[in-house]
Structures are given as structure tokens and as C-alpha cells.
């Protein structure tokens, strides 16, 4: 199913955001914070505050931004630039419902996304990507901003698991 509205295009329940507004940005930041609070126990609250502006910049500048809606509310999102997954966050309240898998599968199948950087300390995400067919190809001691959070670069190594 395909439909289009102001600022978005929907395909099979996943909406591509083509024009961000303040309400959408606010909701995406809430989802990021909810997901990070659940999965990134290695980050302090001050770490999250320092990272937050970078997340907003990423949301605003990512080439492809897709949101997953449940009951007319955004509950997850994925951002892809040039076949690389730059962000994938799910609201903690709906983790485990297959939303991340749905968004990732869509990005891989539709945009041929084959790369992702994952915080090594986010063991749930590392296992998720491995389960979905990604393999580690590189490790860095620091994130892309030079912060001391080890990053694993992973690449699609087999066809995506359904």
C-alpha cells in the first residue's frame, strides 16, 4: 500500500519522512532517549546530554529517514545514508515486538543498506545485527566524535533473516 501526506510517504505502514517538523523531531528525540535509556547503560546522563545535539543533527541531515507507526504514533525510526544505517531506535515500551527487525529489513531490501556502526557495549544491538546477518568487519576504540565508546562496524554478511 502506498499513500502520501504532508511531509511523509507511506509504504506498507512504514513512513518515509521527507519534511521534518518540530513535533516529529521532538518525538524522534523522545524515542532515541527511551531506547538509549533501555540499551545504553554505559552512558551517563551527562553523556546523553552531550550526545543529544549530535542526534538531532543526524536526524535532520540523514538522507533517508523512515518511521514506524503503531496506533498512529511513531514508535521507532531508522536513518540511512549511502547504504549505511546511521541510526535505528525503538521506543523502550515496544522493544521486542519486531519493529526494529521490520525497519532494518525494509532498509536492507529497499535501500540496499549493508553497513552499520554499533556501540560495542550495546550487546543487545550487537546480537540483533548478528541475528539479522551482519558480521563485524572493524573495531574502533572511539566513536566518530572521538568519545571513548568502542564502535563495531558491521556489514551484511548473508541474506537477511526473516
Helices and strands as residue ranges (DSSP letters): E 2-5, E 8-11, E 14-17, H 22-39, H 45-61, E 64-70, E 73-81, E 84-90, G 92-94, H 99-111, E 115-119, H 123-131, E 134-140, E 151-156
